[in-house]
Amino acid sequence: MKNSNAQEKWIKKAANLWPIAKGSLREVKKSCSQKNCKACLSGKRHPAWLFTYYLDGKQHSKHVPKSEVEILKKALENGRKLERMILESGLRLLDEEKRK
């Protein structure tokens, strides 16, 4: 079966959403392993970034190096756009079926 023009447009739009990810990114404060760290002793601690996601129904978190935070933010934004496209496609499908 050949793709319709609408399918081809959808696929092209989805292909432009790279990089892509699903989950969340948050900044946290962590203690370090240095015995006399002034930041940790004062309670301030050190900033760190965590990527949190679900896999097989279980929540996981992974450390994100500061150098990769911006690219992951873009990937998460693209992931939300793709989820929206999928939702809109489902709604259009229902509307088309209703018209038949």
mmCIF file as gemmi writes it, N, C-alpha and C atoms, coordinates in Angstrom:
data_model
loop_
_atom_site.group_PDB
_atom_site.id
_atom_site.type_symbol
_atom_site.label_atom_id
_atom_site.label_alt_id
_atom_site.label_comp_id
_atom_site.label_asym_id
_atom_site.label_entity_id
_atom_site.label_seq_id
_atom_site.pdbx_PDB_ins_code
_atom_site.Cartn_x
_atom_site.Cartn_y
_atom_site.Cartn_z
_atom_site.occupancy
_atom_site.B_iso_or_equiv
_atom_site.pdbx_formal_charge
_atom_site.auth_seq_id
_atom_site.auth_asym_id
_atom_site.pdbx_PDB_model_num
ATOM 1 N N . MET Axp A 1 ? 0.847 -1.183 0 1 0 ? 1 A 1
ATOM 2 C CA . MET Axp A 1 ? 0 0 0 1 0 ? 1 A 1
ATOM 3 C C . MET Axp A 1 ? 0.891 1.245 0 1 0 ? 1 A 1
ATOM 4 N N . LYS Axp A 2 ? 0.577 2.182 -0.844 1 0 ? 2 A 1
ATOM 5 C CA . LYS Axp A 2 ? 1.364 3.4 -0.981 1 0 ? 2 A 1
ATOM 6 C C . LYS Axp A 2 ? 0.963 4.431 0.089 1 0 ? 2 A 1
ATOM 7 N N . ASN Axp A 3 ? 1.965 5.162 0.612 1 0 ? 3 A 1
ATOM 8 C CA . ASN Axp A 3 ? 1.684 6.207 1.586 1 0 ? 3 A 1
ATOM 9 C C . ASN Axp A 3 ? 0.904 7.338 0.961 1 0 ? 3 A 1
ATOM 10 N N . SER Axp A 4 ? -0.057 7.866 1.694 1 0 ? 4 A 1
ATOM 11 C CA . SER Axp A 4 ? -0.789 9.04 1.225 1 0 ? 4 A 1
ATOM 12 C C . SER Axp A 4 ? 0.101 10.27 1.403 1 0 ? 4 A 1
ATOM 13 N N . ASN Axp A 5 ? -0.301 11.358 0.782 1 0 ? 5 A 1
ATOM 14 C CA . ASN Axp A 5 ? 0.44 12.613 0.898 1 0 ? 5 A 1
ATOM 15 C C . ASN Axp A 5 ? 0.507 13.059 2.356 1 0 ? 5 A 1
ATOM 16 N N . ALA Axp A 6 ? -0.586 12.885 3.107 1 0 ? 6 A 1
ATOM 17 C CA . ALA Axp A 6 ? -0.616 13.269 4.516 1 0 ? 6 A 1
ATOM 18 C C . ALA Axp A 6 ? 0.385 12.436 5.321 1 0 ? 6 A 1
ATOM 19 N N . GLN Axp A 7 ? 0.477 11.144 5.019 1 0 ? 7 A 1
ATOM 20 C CA . GLN Axp A 7 ? 1.433 10.28 5.718 1 0 ? 7 A 1
ATOM 21 C C . GLN Axp A 7 ? 2.862 10.707 5.425 1 0 ? 7 A 1
ATOM 22 N N . GLU Axp A 8 ? 3.128 11.01 4.172 1 0 ? 8 A 1
ATOM 23 C CA . GLU Axp A 8 ? 4.482 11.433 3.789 1 0 ? 8 A 1
ATOM 24 C C . GLU Axp A 8 ? 4.874 12.721 4.5 1 0 ? 8 A 1
ATOM 25 N N . LYS Axp A 9 ? 3.94 13.67 4.605 1 0 ? 9 A 1
ATOM 26 C CA . LYS Axp A 9 ? 4.204 14.927 5.31 1 0 ? 9 A 1
ATOM 27 C C . LYS Axp A 9 ? 4.465 14.664 6.787 1 0 ? 9 A 1
ATOM 28 N N . TRP Axp A 10 ? 3.674 13.765 7.375 1 0 ? 10 A 1
ATOM 29 C CA . TRP Axp A 10 ? 3.823 13.438 8.795 1 0 ? 10 A 1
ATOM 30 C C . TRP Axp A 10 ? 5.196 12.812 9.047 1 0 ? 10 A 1
ATOM 31 N N . ILE Axp A 11 ? 5.57 11.879 8.194 1 0 ? 11 A 1
ATOM 32 C CA . ILE Axp A 11 ? 6.851 11.192 8.344 1 0 ? 11 A 1
ATOM 33 C C . ILE Axp A 11 ? 8.015 12.181 8.199 1 0 ? 11 A 1
ATOM 34 N N . LYS Axp A 12 ? 7.904 13.091 7.248 1 0 ? 12 A 1
ATOM 35 C CA . LYS Axp A 12 ? 8.96 14.084 7.046 1 0 ? 12 A 1
ATOM 36 C C . LYS Axp A 12 ? 9.067 15.013 8.261 1 0 ? 12 A 1
ATOM 37 N N . LYS Axp A 13 ? 7.915 15.42 8.782 1 0 ? 13 A 1
ATOM 38 C CA . LYS Axp A 13 ? 7.913 16.296 9.96 1 0 ? 13 A 1
ATOM 39 C C . LYS Axp A 13 ? 8.515 15.566 11.166 1 0 ? 13 A 1
ATOM 40 N N . ALA Axp A 14 ? 8.153 14.304 11.341 1 0 ? 14 A 1
ATOM 41 C CA . ALA Axp A 14 ? 8.682 13.513 12.464 1 0 ? 14 A 1
ATOM 42 C C . ALA Axp A 14 ? 10.192 13.306 12.313 1 0 ? 14 A 1
ATOM 43 N N . ALA Axp A 15 ? 10.643 13.097 11.093 1 0 ? 15 A 1
ATOM 44 C CA . ALA Axp A 15 ? 12.071 12.867 10.851 1 0 ? 15 A 1
ATOM 45 C C . ALA Axp A 15 ? 12.914 14.08 11.229 1 0 ? 15 A 1
ATOM 46 N N . ASN Axp A 16 ? 12.304 15.27 11.178 1 0 ? 16 A 1
ATOM 47 C CA . ASN Axp A 16 ? 13.027 16.494 11.541 1 0 ? 16 A 1
ATOM 48 C C . ASN Axp A 16 ? 13.129 16.703 13.052 1 0 ? 16 A 1
ATOM 49 N N . LEU Axp A 17 ? 12.473 15.844 13.821 1 0 ? 17 A 1
ATOM 50 C CA . LEU Axp A 17 ? 12.507 15.966 15.271 1 0 ? 17 A 1
ATOM 51 C C . LEU Axp A 17 ? 13.627 15.098 15.853 1 0 ? 17 A 1
ATOM 52 N N . TRP Axp A 18 ? 14.831 15.421 15.503 1 0 ? 18 A 1
ATOM 53 C CA . TRP Axp A 18 ? 15.97 14.682 16.035 1 0 ? 18 A 1
ATOM 54 C C . TRP Axp A 18 ? 16.962 15.652 16.608 1 0 ? 18 A 1
ATOM 55 N N . PRO Axp A 19 ? 17.52 15.445 17.738 1 0 ? 19 A 1
ATOM 56 C CA . PRO Axp A 19 ? 17.443 14.279 18.606 1 0 ? 19 A 1
ATOM 57 C C . PRO Axp A 19 ? 16.105 14.224 19.338 1 0 ? 19 A 1
ATOM 58 N N . ILE Axp A 20 ? 15.791 13.069 19.895 1 0 ? 20 A 1
ATOM 59 C CA . ILE Axp A 20 ? 14.504 12.885 20.551 1 0 ? 20 A 1
ATOM 60 C C . ILE Axp A 20 ? 14.663 12.046 21.808 1 0 ? 20 A 1
ATOM 61 N N . ALA Axp A 21 ? 13.874 12.37 22.833 1 0 ? 21 A 1
ATOM 62 C CA . ALA Axp A 21 ? 13.908 11.612 24.088 1 0 ? 21 A 1
ATOM 63 C C . ALA Axp A 21 ? 12.577 11.787 24.799 1 0 ? 21 A 1
ATOM 64 N N . LYS Axp A 22 ? 12.304 10.872 25.708 1 0 ? 22 A 1
ATOM 65 C CA . LYS Axp A 22 ? 11.126 10.969 26.563 1 0 ? 22 A 1
ATOM 66 C C . LYS Axp A 22 ? 11.591 10.783 27.996 1 0 ? 22 A 1
ATOM 67 N N . GLY Axp A 23 ? 11.148 11.671 28.859 1 0 ? 23 A 1
ATOM 68 C CA . GLY Axp A 23 ? 11.531 11.63 30.258 1 0 ? 23 A 1
ATOM 69 C C . GLY Axp A 23 ? 11.536 13.04 30.802 1 0 ? 23 A 1
ATOM 70 N N . SER Axp A 24 ? 12.321 13.266 31.83 1 0 ? 24 A 1
ATOM 71 C CA . SER Axp A 24 ? 12.432 14.611 32.395 1 0 ? 24 A 1
ATOM 72 C C . SER Axp A 24 ? 13.875 14.87 32.817 1 0 ? 24 A 1
ATOM 73 N N . LEU Axp A 25 ? 14.191 16.139 32.912 1 0 ? 25 A 1
ATOM 74 C CA . LEU Axp A 25 ? 15.529 16.572 33.284 1 0 ? 25 A 1
ATOM 75 C C . LEU Axp A 25 ? 15.38 17.525 34.457 1 0 ? 25 A 1
ATOM 76 N N . ARG Axp A 26 ? 16.177 17.297 35.492 1 0 ? 26 A 1
ATOM 77 C CA . ARG Axp A 26 ? 16.107 18.205 36.635 1 0 ? 26 A 1
ATOM 78 C C . ARG Axp A 26 ? 17.483 18.409 37.238 1 0 ? 26 A 1
ATOM 79 N N . GLU Axp A 27 ? 17.628 19.59 37.796 1 0 ? 27 A 1
ATOM 80 C CA . GLU Axp A 27 ? 18.873 19.911 38.485 1 0 ? 27 A 1
ATOM 81 C C . GLU Axp A 27 ? 18.698 19.555 39.96 1 0 ? 27 A 1
ATOM 82 N N . VAL Axp A 28 ? 19.674 18.889 40.513 1 0 ? 28 A 1
ATOM 83 C CA . VAL Axp A 28 ? 19.648 18.507 41.926 1 0 ? 28 A 1
ATOM 84 C C . VAL Axp A 28 ? 20.941 18.976 42.583 1 0 ? 28 A 1
ATOM 85 N N . LYS Axp A 29 ? 20.979 18.891 43.889 1 0 ? 29 A 1
ATOM 86 C CA . LYS Axp A 29 ? 22.191 19.219 44.65 1 0 ? 29 A 1
ATOM 87 C C . LYS Axp A 29 ? 22.692 17.927 45.276 1 0 ? 29 A 1
ATOM 88 N N . LYS Axp A 30 ? 23.982 17.648 45.079 1 0 ? 30 A 1
ATOM 89 C CA . LYS Axp A 30 ? 24.566 16.401 45.587 1 0 ? 30 A 1
ATOM 90 C C . LYS Axp A 30 ? 25.807 16.696 46.426 1 0 ? 30 A 1
ATOM 91 N N . SER Axp A 31 ? 26.035 15.837 47.379 1 0 ? 31 A 1
ATOM 92 C CA . SER Axp A 31 ? 27.264 15.913 48.167 1 0 ? 31 A 1
ATOM 93 C C . SER Axp A 31 ? 28.383 15.219 47.388 1 0 ? 31 A 1
ATOM 94 N N . CYS Axp A 32 ? 29.595 15.655 47.627 1 0 ? 32 A 1
ATOM 95 C CA . CYS Axp A 32 ? 30.738 15.015 46.979 1 0 ? 32 A 1
ATOM 96 C C . CYS Axp A 32 ? 31.453 14.111 47.984 1 0 ? 32 A 1
ATOM 97 N N . SER Axp A 33 ? 32.518 13.495 47.561 1 0 ? 33 A 1
ATOM 98 C CA . SER Axp A 33 ? 33.233 12.554 48.429 1 0 ? 33 A 1
ATOM 99 C C . SER Axp A 33 ? 34.418 13.201 49.154 1 0 ? 33 A 1
ATOM 100 N N . GLN Axp A 34 ? 34.627 14.484 48.931 1 0 ? 34 A 1
ATOM 101 C CA . GLN Axp A 34 ? 35.75 15.145 49.599 1 0 ? 34 A 1
ATOM 102 C C . GLN Axp A 34 ? 35.423 15.381 51.072 1 0 ? 34 A 1
ATOM 103 N N . LYS Axp A 35 ? 36.332 15.018 51.917 1 0 ? 35 A 1
ATOM 104 C CA . LYS Axp A 35 ? 36.106 15.042 53.371 1 0 ? 35 A 1
ATOM 105 C C . LYS Axp A 35 ? 35.798 16.444 53.92 1 0 ? 35 A 1
ATOM 106 N N . ASN Axp A 36 ? 36.542 17.446 53.507 1 0 ? 36 A 1
ATOM 107 C CA . ASN Axp A 36 ? 36.375 18.798 54.057 1 0 ? 36 A 1
ATOM 108 C C . ASN Axp A 36 ? 35.877 19.794 53.016 1 0 ? 36 A 1
ATOM 109 N N . CYS Axp A 37 ? 34.982 19.373 52.16 1 0 ? 37 A 1
ATOM 110 C CA . CYS Axp A 37 ? 34.445 20.259 51.119 1 0 ? 37 A 1
ATOM 111 C C . CYS Axp A 37 ? 33.591 21.35 51.768 1 0 ? 37 A 1
ATOM 112 N N . LYS Axp A 38 ? 33.954 22.609 51.507 1 0 ? 38 A 1
ATOM 113 C CA . LYS Axp A 38 ? 33.244 23.735 52.119 1 0 ? 38 A 1
ATOM 114 C C . LYS Axp A 38 ? 31.787 23.796 51.669 1 0 ? 38 A 1
ATOM 115 N N . ALA Axp A 39 ? 31.526 23.519 50.396 1 0 ? 39 A 1
ATOM 116 C CA . ALA Axp A 39 ? 30.153 23.568 49.898 1 0 ? 39 A 1
ATOM 117 C C . ALA Axp A 39 ? 29.281 22.517 50.584 1 0 ? 39 A 1
ATOM 118 N N . CYS Axp A 40 ? 29.807 21.322 50.738 1 0 ? 40 A 1
ATOM 119 C CA . CYS Axp A 40 ? 29.041 20.242 51.376 1 0 ? 40 A 1
ATOM 120 C C . CYS Axp A 40 ? 28.868 20.494 52.866 1 0 ? 40 A 1
ATOM 121 N N . LEU Axp A 41 ? 29.912 20.959 53.517 1 0 ? 41 A 1
ATOM 122 C CA . LEU Axp A 41 ? 29.832 21.242 54.95 1 0 ? 41 A 1
ATOM 123 C C . LEU Axp A 41 ? 28.841 22.361 55.245 1 0 ? 41 A 1
ATOM 124 N N . SER Axp A 42 ? 28.718 23.321 54.339 1 0 ? 42 A 1
ATOM 125 C CA . SER Axp A 42 ? 27.788 24.434 54.539 1 0 ? 42 A 1
ATOM 126 C C . SER Axp A 42 ? 26.348 24.034 54.206 1 0 ? 42 A 1
ATOM 127 N N . GLY Axp A 43 ? 26.18 22.858 53.587 1 0 ? 43 A 1
ATOM 128 C CA . GLY Axp A 43 ? 24.839 22.414 53.192 1 0 ? 43 A 1
ATOM 129 C C . GLY Axp A 43 ? 24.464 22.834 51.776 1 0 ? 43 A 1
ATOM 130 N N . LYS Axp A 44 ? 25.319 23.614 51.132 1 0 ? 44 A 1
ATOM 131 C CA . LYS Axp A 44 ? 25.034 24.099 49.777 1 0 ? 44 A 1
ATOM 132 C C . LYS Axp A 44 ? 25.108 22.963 48.748 1 0 ? 44 A 1
ATOM 133 N N . ARG Axp A 45 ? 26.087 22.111 48.856 1 0 ? 45 A 1
ATOM 134 C CA . ARG Axp A 45 ? 26.353 20.978 47.97 1 0 ? 45 A 1
ATOM 135 C C . ARG Axp A 45 ? 26.638 21.408 46.525 1 0 ? 45 A 1
ATOM 136 N N . HIS Axp A 46 ? 26.672 20.442 45.614 1 0 ? 46 A 1
ATOM 137 C CA . HIS Axp A 46 ? 27.085 20.719 44.229 1 0 ? 46 A 1
ATOM 138 C C . HIS Axp A 46 ? 25.941 20.452 43.257 1 0 ? 46 A 1
ATOM 139 N N . PRO Axp A 47 ? 25.789 21.316 42.246 1 0 ? 47 A 1
ATOM 140 C CA . PRO Axp A 47 ? 24.713 21.08 41.263 1 0 ? 47 A 1
ATOM 141 C C . PRO Axp A 47 ? 25.035 19.876 40.377 1 0 ? 47 A 1
ATOM 142 N N . ALA Axp A 48 ? 24.005 19.134 40.047 1 0 ? 48 A 1
ATOM 143 C CA . ALA Axp A 48 ? 24.13 17.994 39.135 1 0 ? 48 A 1
ATOM 144 C C . ALA Axp A 48 ? 22.812 17.878 38.378 1 0 ? 48 A 1
ATOM 145 N N . TRP Axp A 49 ? 22.843 17.216 37.23 1 0 ? 49 A 1
ATOM 146 C CA . TRP Axp A 49 ? 21.646 17.047 36.401 1 0 ? 49 A 1
ATOM 147 C C . TRP Axp A 49 ? 21.286 15.574 36.317 1 0 ? 49 A 1
ATOM 148 N N . LEU Axp A 50 ? 19.981 15.293 36.429 1 0 ? 50 A 1
ATOM 149 C CA . LEU Axp A 50 ? 19.482 13.921 36.331 1 0 ? 50 A 1
ATOM 150 C C . LEU Axp A 50 ? 18.429 13.816 35.236 1 0 ? 50 A 1
ATOM 151 N N . PHE Axp A 51 ? 18.566 12.8 34.424 1 0 ? 51 A 1
ATOM 152 C CA . PHE Axp A 51 ? 17.555 12.442 33.421 1 0 ? 51 A 1
ATOM 153 C C . PHE Axp A 51 ? 16.752 11.306 34.042 1 0 ? 51 A 1
ATOM 154 N N . THR Axp A 52 ? 15.453 11.503 34.186 1 0 ? 52 A 1
ATOM 155 C CA . THR Axp A 52 ? 14.581 10.497 34.783 1 0 ? 52 A 1
ATOM 156 C C . THR Axp A 52 ? 13.632 9.984 33.717 1 0 ? 52 A 1
ATOM 157 N N . TYR Axp A 53 ? 13.452 8.671 33.679 1 0 ? 53 A 1
ATOM 158 C CA . TYR Axp A 53 ? 12.607 8.046 32.658 1 0 ? 53 A 1
ATOM 159 C C . TYR Axp A 53 ? 12.017 6.754 33.216 1 0 ? 53 A 1
ATOM 160 N N . TYR Axp A 54 ? 10.999 6.248 32.531 1 0 ? 54 A 1
ATOM 161 C CA . TYR Axp A 54 ? 10.385 4.977 32.894 1 0 ? 54 A 1
ATOM 162 C C . TYR Axp A 54 ? 10.745 3.932 31.852 1 0 ? 54 A 1
ATOM 163 N N . LEU Axp A 55 ? 11.068 2.746 32.32 1 0 ? 55 A 1
ATOM 164 C CA . LEU Axp A 55 ? 11.381 1.62 31.452 1 0 ? 55 A 1
ATOM 165 C C . LEU Axp A 55 ? 10.724 0.387 32.061 1 0 ? 55 A 1
ATOM 166 N N . ASP Axp A 56 ? 9.854 -0.244 31.307 1 0 ? 56 A 1
ATOM 167 C CA . ASP Axp A 56 ? 9.117 -1.417 31.785 1 0 ? 56 A 1
ATOM 168 C C . ASP Axp A 56 ? 8.391 -1.129 33.093 1 0 ? 56 A 1
ATOM 169 N N . GLY Axp A 57 ? 7.812 0.055 33.2 1 0 ? 57 A 1
ATOM 170 C CA . GLY Axp A 57 ? 7.027 0.422 34.372 1 0 ? 57 A 1
ATOM 171 C C . GLY Axp A 57 ? 7.836 0.826 35.591 1 0 ? 57 A 1
ATOM 172 N N . LYS Axp A 58 ? 9.139 0.862 35.472 1 0 ? 58 A 1
ATOM 173 C CA . LYS Axp A 58 ? 9.987 1.227 36.605 1 0 ? 58 A 1
ATOM 174 C C . LYS Axp A 58 ? 10.711 2.539 36.311 1 0 ? 58 A 1
ATOM 175 N N . GLN Axp A 59 ? 10.792 3.382 37.33 1 0 ? 59 A 1
ATOM 176 C CA . GLN Axp A 59 ? 11.469 4.664 37.184 1 0 ? 59 A 1
ATOM 177 C C . GLN Axp A 59 ? 12.977 4.483 37.335 1 0 ? 59 A 1
ATOM 178 N N . HIS Axp A 60 ? 13.709 5.16 36.457 1 0 ? 60 A 1
ATOM 179 C CA . HIS Axp A 60 ? 15.171 5.142 36.485 1 0 ? 60 A 1
ATOM 180 C C . HIS Axp A 60 ? 15.683 6.572 36.367 1 0 ? 60 A 1
ATOM 181 N N . SER Axp A 61 ? 16.876 6.813 36.864 1 0 ? 61 A 1
ATOM 182 C CA . SER Axp A 61 ? 17.537 8.112 36.721 1 0 ? 61 A 1
ATOM 183 C C . SER Axp A 61 ? 18.969 7.89 36.289 1 0 ? 61 A 1
ATOM 184 N N . LYS Axp A 62 ? 19.442 8.818 35.501 1 0 ? 62 A 1
ATOM 185 C CA . LYS Axp A 62 ? 20.809 8.724 34.996 1 0 ? 62 A 1
ATOM 186 C C . LYS Axp A 62 ? 21.445 10.113 35.084 1 0 ? 62 A 1
ATOM 187 N N . HIS Axp A 63 ? 22.684 10.164 35.531 1 0 ? 63 A 1
ATOM 188 C CA . HIS Axp A 63 ? 23.423 11.427 35.602 1 0 ? 63 A 1
ATOM 189 C C . HIS Axp A 63 ? 23.671 11.958 34.194 1 0 ? 63 A 1
ATOM 190 N N . VAL Axp A 64 ? 23.521 13.272 34.039 1 0 ? 64 A 1
ATOM 191 C CA . VAL Axp A 64 ? 23.772 13.921 32.751 1 0 ? 64 A 1
ATOM 192 C C . VAL Axp A 64 ? 24.932 14.896 32.931 1 0 ? 64 A 1
ATOM 193 N N . PRO Axp A 65 ? 26.021 14.697 32.2 1 0 ? 65 A 1
ATOM 194 C CA . PRO Axp A 65 ? 27.12 15.668 32.278 1 0 ? 65 A 1
ATOM 195 C C . PRO Axp A 65 ? 26.637 17.049 31.839 1 0 ? 65 A 1
ATOM 196 N N . LYS Axp A 66 ? 27.143 18.079 32.482 1 0 ? 66 A 1
ATOM 197 C CA . LYS Axp A 66 ? 26.729 19.448 32.163 1 0 ? 66 A 1
ATOM 198 C C . LYS Axp A 66 ? 26.871 19.749 30.677 1 0 ? 66 A 1
ATOM 199 N N . SER Axp A 67 ? 27.86 19.181 30.027 1 0 ? 67 A 1
ATOM 200 C CA . SER Axp A 67 ? 28.088 19.427 28.599 1 0 ? 67 A 1
ATOM 201 C C . SER Axp A 67 ? 26.97 18.861 27.714 1 0 ? 67 A 1
ATOM 202 N N . GLU Axp A 68 ? 26.154 17.952 28.254 1 0 ? 68 A 1
ATOM 203 C CA . GLU Axp A 68 ? 25.088 17.329 27.467 1 0 ? 68 A 1
ATOM 204 C C . GLU Axp A 68 ? 23.691 17.81 27.846 1 0 ? 68 A 1
ATOM 205 N N . VAL Axp A 69 ? 23.589 18.752 28.782 1 0 ? 69 A 1
ATOM 206 C CA . VAL Axp A 69 ? 22.285 19.22 29.258 1 0 ? 69 A 1
ATOM 207 C C . VAL Axp A 69 ? 21.484 19.88 28.129 1 0 ? 69 A 1
ATOM 208 N N . GLU Axp A 70 ? 22.103 20.754 27.359 1 0 ? 70 A 1
ATOM 209 C CA . GLU Axp A 70 ? 21.358 21.486 26.313 1 0 ? 70 A 1
ATOM 210 C C . GLU Axp A 70 ? 20.829 20.553 25.228 1 0 ? 70 A 1
ATOM 211 N N . ILE Axp A 71 ? 21.621 19.581 24.8 1 0 ? 71 A 1
ATOM 212 C CA . ILE Axp A 71 ? 21.168 18.655 23.762 1 0 ? 71 A 1
ATOM 213 C C . ILE Axp A 71 ? 20.034 17.781 24.291 1 0 ? 71 A 1
ATOM 214 N N . LEU Axp A 72 ? 20.089 17.419 25.57 1 0 ? 72 A 1
ATOM 215 C CA . LEU Axp A 72 ? 19.002 16.625 26.146 1 0 ? 72 A 1
ATOM 216 C C . LEU Axp A 72 ? 17.733 17.457 26.281 1 0 ? 72 A 1
ATOM 217 N N . LYS Axp A 73 ? 17.865 18.734 26.611 1 0 ? 73 A 1
ATOM 218 C CA . LYS Axp A 73 ? 16.693 19.626 26.662 1 0 ? 73 A 1
ATOM 219 C C . LYS Axp A 73 ? 16.011 19.665 25.3 1 0 ? 73 A 1
ATOM 220 N N . LYS Axp A 74 ? 16.8 19.79 24.235 1 0 ? 74 A 1
ATOM 221 C CA . LYS Axp A 74 ? 16.26 19.812 22.871 1 0 ? 74 A 1
ATOM 222 C C . LYS Axp A 74 ? 15.583 18.481 22.545 1 0 ? 74 A 1
ATOM 223 N N . ALA Axp A 75 ? 16.207 17.37 22.923 1 0 ? 75 A 1
ATOM 224 C CA . ALA Axp A 75 ? 15.636 16.05 22.662 1 0 ? 75 A 1
ATOM 225 C C . ALA Axp A 75 ? 14.305 15.873 23.384 1 0 ? 75 A 1
ATOM 226 N N . LEU Axp A 76 ? 14.209 16.346 24.618 1 0 ? 76 A 1
ATOM 227 C CA . LEU Axp A 76 ? 12.951 16.245 25.373 1 0 ? 76 A 1
ATOM 228 C C . LEU Axp A 76 ? 11.863 17.117 24.753 1 0 ? 76 A 1
ATOM 229 N N . GLU Axp A 77 ? 12.239 18.3 24.3 1 0 ? 77 A 1
ATOM 230 C CA . GLU Axp A 77 ? 11.289 19.191 23.613 1 0 ? 77 A 1
ATOM 231 C C . GLU Axp A 77 ? 10.766 18.509 22.343 1 0 ? 77 A 1
ATOM 232 N N . ASN Axp A 78 ? 11.662 17.909 21.577 1 0 ? 78 A 1
ATOM 233 C CA . ASN Axp A 78 ? 11.256 17.196 20.365 1 0 ? 78 A 1
ATOM 234 C C . ASN Axp A 78 ? 10.367 15.996 20.698 1 0 ? 78 A 1
ATOM 235 N N . GLY Axp A 79 ? 10.661 15.322 21.8 1 0 ? 79 A 1
ATOM 236 C CA . GLY Axp A 79 ? 9.842 14.2 22.226 1 0 ? 79 A 1
ATOM 237 C C . GLY Axp A 79 ? 8.411 14.632 22.529 1 0 ? 79 A 1
ATOM 238 N N . ARG Axp A 80 ? 8.262 15.784 23.185 1 0 ? 80 A 1
ATOM 239 C CA . ARG Axp A 80 ? 6.914 16.306 23.464 1 0 ? 80 A 1
ATOM 240 C C . ARG Axp A 80 ? 6.197 16.676 22.172 1 0 ? 80 A 1
ATOM 241 N N . LYS Axp A 81 ? 6.928 17.221 21.211 1 0 ? 81 A 1
ATOM 242 C CA . LYS Axp A 81 ? 6.312 17.558 19.914 1 0 ? 81 A 1
ATOM 243 C C . LYS Axp A 81 ? 5.835 16.294 19.199 1 0 ? 81 A 1
ATOM 244 N N . LEU Axp A 82 ? 6.643 15.235 19.224 1 0 ? 82 A 1
ATOM 245 C CA . LEU Axp A 82 ? 6.254 13.984 18.574 1 0 ? 82 A 1
ATOM 246 C C . LEU Axp A 82 ? 5.037 13.368 19.266 1 0 ? 82 A 1
ATOM 247 N N . GLU Axp A 83 ? 5.009 13.389 20.586 1 0 ? 83 A 1
ATOM 248 C CA . GLU Axp A 83 ? 3.838 12.871 21.302 1 0 ? 83 A 1
ATOM 249 C C . GLU Axp A 83 ? 2.578 13.638 20.898 1 0 ? 83 A 1
ATOM 250 N N . ARG Axp A 84 ? 2.708 14.944 20.738 1 0 ? 84 A 1
ATOM 251 C CA . ARG Axp A 84 ? 1.557 15.776 20.307 1 0 ? 84 A 1
ATOM 252 C C . ARG Axp A 84 ? 1.123 15.383 18.892 1 0 ? 84 A 1
ATOM 253 N N . MET Axp A 85 ? 2.093 15.167 18.015 1 0 ? 85 A 1
ATOM 254 C CA . MET Axp A 85 ? 1.765 14.749 16.64 1 0 ? 85 A 1
ATOM 255 C C . MET Axp A 85 ? 1.022 13.416 16.644 1 0 ? 85 A 1
ATOM 256 N N . ILE Axp A 86 ? 1.444 12.489 17.485 1 0 ? 86 A 1
ATOM 257 C CA . ILE Axp A 86 ? 0.798 11.18 17.563 1 0 ? 86 A 1
ATOM 258 C C . ILE Axp A 86 ? -0.638 11.338 18.063 1 0 ? 86 A 1
ATOM 259 N N . LEU Axp A 87 ? -0.829 12.148 19.092 1 0 ? 87 A 1
ATOM 260 C CA . LEU Axp A 87 ? -2.169 12.396 19.617 1 0 ? 87 A 1
ATOM 261 C C . LEU Axp A 87 ? -3.069 13.002 18.545 1 0 ? 87 A 1
ATOM 262 N N . GLU Axp A 88 ? -2.572 14.024 17.863 1 0 ? 88 A 1
ATOM 263 C CA . GLU Axp A 88 ? -3.362 14.677 16.818 1 0 ? 88 A 1
ATOM 264 C C . GLU Axp A 88 ? -3.701 13.71 15.695 1 0 ? 88 A 1
ATOM 265 N N . SER Axp A 89 ? -2.795 12.802 15.362 1 0 ? 89 A 1
ATOM 266 C CA . SER Axp A 89 ? -3.06 11.8 14.322 1 0 ? 89 A 1
ATOM 267 C C . SER Axp A 89 ? -4.196 10.876 14.744 1 0 ? 89 A 1
ATOM 268 N N . GLY Axp A 90 ? -4.202 10.491 15.994 1 0 ? 90 A 1
ATOM 269 C CA . GLY Axp A 90 ? -5.274 9.639 16.504 1 0 ? 90 A 1
ATOM 270 C C . GLY Axp A 90 ? -6.615 10.341 16.456 1 0 ? 90 A 1
ATOM 271 N N . LEU Axp A 91 ? -6.642 11.615 16.809 1 0 ? 91 A 1
ATOM 272 C CA . LEU Axp A 91 ? -7.887 12.379 16.76 1 0 ? 91 A 1
ATOM 273 C C . LEU Axp A 91 ? -8.386 12.54 15.33 1 0 ? 91 A 1
ATOM 274 N N . ARG Axp A 92 ? -7.454 12.793 14.391 1 0 ? 92 A 1
ATOM 275 C CA . ARG Axp A 92 ? -7.839 12.9 12.978 1 0 ? 92 A 1
ATOM 276 C C . ARG Axp A 92 ? -8.385 11.574 12.46 1 0 ? 92 A 1
ATOM 277 N N . LEU Axp A 93 ? -7.768 10.479 12.857 1 0 ? 93 A 1
ATOM 278 C CA . LEU Axp A 93 ? -8.222 9.165 12.445 1 0 ? 93 A 1
ATOM 279 C C . LEU Axp A 93 ? -9.659 8.924 12.905 1 0 ? 93 A 1
ATOM 280 N N . LEU Axp A 94 ? -9.95 9.275 14.155 1 0 ? 94 A 1
ATOM 281 C CA . LEU Axp A 94 ? -11.317 9.121 14.665 1 0 ? 94 A 1
ATOM 282 C C . LEU Axp A 94 ? -12.31 9.977 13.891 1 0 ? 94 A 1
ATOM 283 N N . ASP Axp A 95 ? -11.906 11.209 13.591 1 0 ? 95 A 1
ATOM 284 C CA . ASP Axp A 95 ? -12.778 12.097 12.81 1 0 ? 95 A 1
ATOM 285 C C . ASP Axp A 95 ? -13.043 11.524 11.421 1 0 ? 95 A 1
ATOM 286 N N . GLU Axp A 96 ? -12.015 10.974 10.785 1 0 ? 96 A 1
ATOM 287 C CA . GLU Axp A 96 ? -12.181 10.392 9.455 1 0 ? 96 A 1
ATOM 288 C C . GLU Axp A 96 ? -13.093 9.183 9.494 1 0 ? 96 A 1
ATOM 289 N N . GLU Axp A 97 ? -12.953 8.353 10.503 1 0 ? 97 A 1
ATOM 290 C CA . GLU Axp A 97 ? -13.793 7.166 10.634 1 0 ? 97 A 1
ATOM 291 C C . GLU Axp A 97 ? -15.251 7.562 10.88 1 0 ? 97 A 1
ATOM 292 N N . LYS Axp A 98 ? -15.435 8.638 11.626 1 0 ? 98 A 1
ATOM 293 C CA . LYS Axp A 98 ? -16.795 9.111 11.935 1 0 ? 98 A 1
ATOM 294 C C . LYS Axp A 98 ? -17.492 9.573 10.64 1 0 ? 98 A 1
ATOM 295 N N . ARG Axp A 99 ? -16.719 10.182 9.723 1 0 ? 99 A 1
ATOM 296 C CA . ARG Axp A 99 ? -17.287 10.703 8.474 1 0 ? 99 A 1
ATOM 297 C C . ARG Axp A 99 ? -17.661 9.61 7.497 1 0 ? 99 A 1
ATOM 298 N N . LYS Axp A 100 ? -17.098 8.397 7.659 1 0 ? 100 A 1
ATOM 299 C CA . LYS Axp A 100 ? -17.365 7.294 6.718 1 0 ? 100 A 1
ATOM 300 C C . LYS Axp A 100 ? -18.762 6.744 6.886 1 0 ? 100 A 1
